[in-house]
Amino acid sequence: MMAHHSGAAVFDNTKKIDLTGVVTKMEWVNPHAHFYLDVKDSAGKVTNWNLELASPSILVRNGWTRHSVKEGDTVTVTGSRARDNSNFGIAQTIVFPDGRKLNFLSAFEDGK
């Protein structure tokens, strides 16, 4: 079991990320939902990113379901990278090719 963490301790809001890729896995779990994204660079190398979301209860209150983001979806994600520069980040906005956007208020953004 992972301990809950302060978003500000883990993520650096000055290290913005803008990633486009294919969702490989969605984990609808507490204390934070996560999804994994295969991102291909200009050389064709694929890197898998772990992207954190708010808790499932916060996501549901903001209109999400466990199927809002699913394996095989192509999405563009903006957010902040982990302080350790690993392929871990917090997703703040998810945009689908048809223009649909998913946003949420996370503990990291509102300082709680």
C-alpha positions in Angstrom: 0.0 0.0 0.0 1.3 3.4 -0.9 1.2 6.3 1.5 -0.7 9.4 0.6 1.6 12.3 -0.3 1.6 16.1 -0.6 1.3 17.0 -4.3 3.7 19.9 -3.8 6.3 17.5 -2.4 6.1 15.2 -5.4 5.3 17.4 -8.4 7.0 20.6 -9.5 4.5 23.0 -11.1 7.4 24.8 -12.9 8.1 21.5 -14.8 5.1 21.6 -17.2 4.4 18.5 -19.4 2.5 18.4 -22.6 2.3 14.8 -23.8 0.3 13.0 -26.6 0.0 9.3 -26.6 -2.1 6.2 -26.2 -3.5 5.1 -22.9 -2.2 1.7 -22.0 -3.8 1.2 -18.5 -6.3 3.0 -16.2 -6.2 2.4 -12.4 -9.4 3.7 -10.7 -8.0 3.3 -7.1 -7.5 5.3 -3.9 -5.9 7.5 -2.9 -5.4 8.7 -6.5 -6.5 7.3 -9.8 -3.6 6.8 -12.4 -3.4 6.2 -16.1 -0.4 5.1 -18.1 0.4 6.7 -21.5 2.7 5.5 -24.3 4.4 8.6 -25.7 6.5 8.4 -28.9 9.3 10.9 -29.4 10.5 12.2 -32.8 12.9 9.3 -33.2 10.1 6.8 -32.6 11.2 5.7 -29.1 8.2 5.0 -26.9 8.2 6.0 -23.2 5.5 5.0 -20.8 4.3 7.7 -18.4 2.5 7.2 -15.1 0.0 10.1 -14.8 -1.8 10.8 -11.5 -5.3 12.1 -11.2 -7.4 13.1 -8.2 -9.1 10.5 -6.1 -12.0 8.6 -7.7 -14.5 10.3 -5.4 -13.3 13.8 -6.5 -13.3 12.7 -10.1 -16.9 11.4 -9.8 -18.0 14.7 -8.2 -16.6 16.4 -11.3 -18.5 14.2 -13.7 -16.0 11.5 -14.5 -16.7 7.8 -14.6 -14.2 4.9 -14.4 -14.5 4.8 -18.2 -13.8 8.5 -19.0 -10.3 7.5 -19.9 -9.7 4.0 -21.2 -7.1 1.8 -22.7 -6.6 2.5 -26.4 -7.6 6.2 -26.1 -5.3 8.7 -27.8 -5.1 11.8 -25.6 -3.1 14.9 -25.1 -2.2 15.6 -21.4 -1.0 18.8 -19.8 0.2 18.8 -16.2 3.3 18.9 -14.1 6.3 16.5 -13.9 7.6 14.8 -10.8 10.4 16.6 -9.0 12.7 13.6 -9.6 12.3 14.0 -13.4 11.0 10.4 -13.7 8.3 9.6 -16.2 5.7 10.4 -13.6 3.4 13.4 -13.5 0.1 14.8 -12.5 -2.4 15.3 -15.2 -4.3 18.6 -15.1 -6.1 18.6 -18.5 -6.8 15.6 -20.8 -7.9 16.5 -24.4 -9.3 13.9 -26.8 -8.8 14.2 -30.6 -12.4 15.3 -31.0 -11.8 18.3 -28.7 -13.5 16.9 -25.6 -11.6 18.0 -22.4 -11.5 16.5 -19.0 -10.4 18.7 -16.1 -10.5 18.3 -12.3 -9.5 20.2 -9.2 -6.7 18.3 -7.6 -5.2 18.6 -4.1 -2.0 19.8 -5.8 -3.8 22.7 -7.5 -5.9 23.9 -4.6 -3.1 23.5 -2.0 -5.0 21.0 0.2 
